[in-house]
Amino acid sequence: MFRLVLSLFAVGFVGSLARAAEVELLRVWPGWREAESFDRIGEYFGRGENSGRQMVLRTQATVREGYYFLVRVKSASPVANAKFELHVIRPDATEPKTFAFAAALPAKETVFHLGLTGADWPAGPKSNPVAWKISLVAADGRVLAEHKSFLWEKPAK
């Protein structure tokens, strides 16, 4: 009987750990991308932009070149009505600016390109953000996952 109770406790404990890590930002790669890097062969034959299995989200949908954050996300279950909140301190400003990108997460690993395009990245291709933080937020406001640059906050003393 004791082993049964212990095994049920262990299953419940492991299950709660799995739920705690349902969504994970595996990696974030920031960098400038030229508009041509998004060109696909289908566009030369009159089809619209096709990003394949990757999701491309831009602050200004009609402008392709800009500063992007390639975010690899792993989700154990689908998450509808989520959003990425990107907080960034641009090289031309001292205060962070926040951008929101609506997203629906499938139950798998997915790549998102979050682009600051047009007037939202006036610094040009040779500049980098001073600091940044990306949060993935559920529809109810819970932060599901977060990743930030080294300079986003002061280290604990």
C-alpha positions in Angstrom: 0.0 0.0 0.0 2.8 2.4 0.9 4.5 1.8 -2.5 1.2 2.5 -4.3 0.8 5.8 -2.4 4.4 6.7 -3.1 4.1 5.9 -6.8 0.9 8.0 -7.1 2.7 10.9 -5.3 5.7 10.6 -7.7 3.4 10.5 -10.8 1.5 13.6 -9.5 4.8 15.4 -8.7 6.3 14.7 -12.1 3.0 15.7 -13.8 3.1 19.0 -12.0 6.7 19.6 -13.1 5.7 18.8 -16.7 2.8 21.3 -16.5 5.1 24.0 -15.1 7.3 23.7 -18.2 4.6 23.3 -20.8 5.9 26.2 -22.8 9.6 27.0 -23.2 11.6 29.5 -25.2 14.4 27.3 -26.3 16.5 29.9 -28.1 16.5 33.5 -29.2 18.7 34.7 -32.1 18.5 38.5 -32.7 19.8 40.1 -35.8 19.2 42.3 -38.9 17.6 40.7 -42.0 17.4 42.1 -45.5 14.1 42.0 -47.3 15.5 39.7 -49.9 16.2 37.0 -47.3 12.4 36.4 -47.2 12.0 36.0 -51.0 10.7 32.6 -52.1 10.4 31.1 -55.6 6.6 31.2 -55.5 6.6 35.0 -55.3 8.2 35.2 -58.7 5.1 33.3 -60.0 2.6 35.6 -58.5 2.0 33.8 -55.2 2.2 35.7 -51.9 4.8 35.4 -49.2 5.2 31.9 -47.9 7.3 31.5 -44.8 7.0 27.7 -44.8 6.7 26.2 -41.3 8.1 29.3 -39.7 5.8 32.1 -38.5 6.9 35.6 -39.5 5.3 38.4 -37.5 6.3 42.1 -38.2 5.4 45.4 -36.6 4.7 46.7 -40.1 3.4 43.9 -42.3 4.4 45.5 -45.6 8.0 46.1 -44.7 10.3 43.1 -44.7 13.7 44.4 -43.8 14.4 45.0 -40.2 15.7 43.8 -36.9 14.3 40.3 -36.1 14.3 38.0 -33.1 14.2 34.4 -34.2 12.5 32.6 -31.4 12.3 28.8 -31.1 9.4 27.8 -28.9 8.5 24.4 -27.6 4.9 23.8 -26.3 3.6 20.6 -24.8 0.0 21.6 -25.7 -1.6 24.1 -28.0 -2.0 27.6 -26.7 -4.6 29.8 -28.5 -4.7 33.6 -28.2 -1.2 34.0 -26.8 1.1 36.9 -27.6 4.7 37.7 -27.6 5.6 40.9 -25.8 9.0 42.3 -27.0 10.5 44.9 -24.8 13.5 46.5 -26.4 15.8 49.4 -25.7 16.9 50.7 -29.1 20.3 52.4 -29.6 18.6 55.7 -30.2 16.5 55.7 -27.0 17.0 55.2 -23.2 13.6 53.9 -22.3 12.3 50.5 -23.4 9.6 50.3 -26.1 7.1 47.4 -26.1 5.8 45.6 -29.1 3.1 42.9 -29.1 2.7 40.1 -31.6 -0.4 37.9 -31.5 0.4 34.2 -31.9 -1.2 30.7 -31.6 1.2 28.0 -30.5 0.8 24.5 -31.8 1.8 21.5 -29.6 5.3 21.2 -31.0 8.5 23.1 -31.6 7.8 26.2 -33.7 10.0 29.0 -35.0 8.8 32.6 -34.9 10.5 35.6 -36.5 9.5 38.7 -34.6 10.4 41.7 -36.7 10.9 45.3 -35.9 10.4 46.8 -39.3 10.0 50.2 -40.9 9.9 53.1 -38.4 10.0 50.7 -35.5 13.7 50.1 -36.2 15.2 53.4 -37.4 18.7 52.4 -36.3 19.5 50.5 -39.6 21.3 47.3 -40.3 24.5 48.0 -38.4 22.9 48.7 -35.0 21.9 46.3 -32.3 19.5 46.8 -29.3 21.0 47.9 -26.1 18.9 45.3 -24.2 15.8 43.3 -24.8 13.3 40.9 -23.1 10.7 38.6 -24.8 7.7 37.3 -22.8 5.2 34.8 -24.1 1.9 35.7 -22.4 -1.3 33.7 -22.3 -4.8 35.2 -23.0 -5.4 35.4 -19.2 -2.2 37.5 -18.7 0.0 34.7 -17.3 3.6 34.7 -18.4 4.2 31.3 -20.0 7.9 31.8 -20.8 10.5 34.5 -20.9 14.0 35.2 -22.3 16.1 38.3 -21.9 19.5 39.7 -22.9 22.3 39.9 -20.5 22.0 43.7 -20.1 18.2 43.7 -19.4 18.6 43.8 -15.7 21.2 44.4 -13.1 22.7 41.3 -11.6 21.7 40.3 -8.0 24.2 41.4 -5.4 
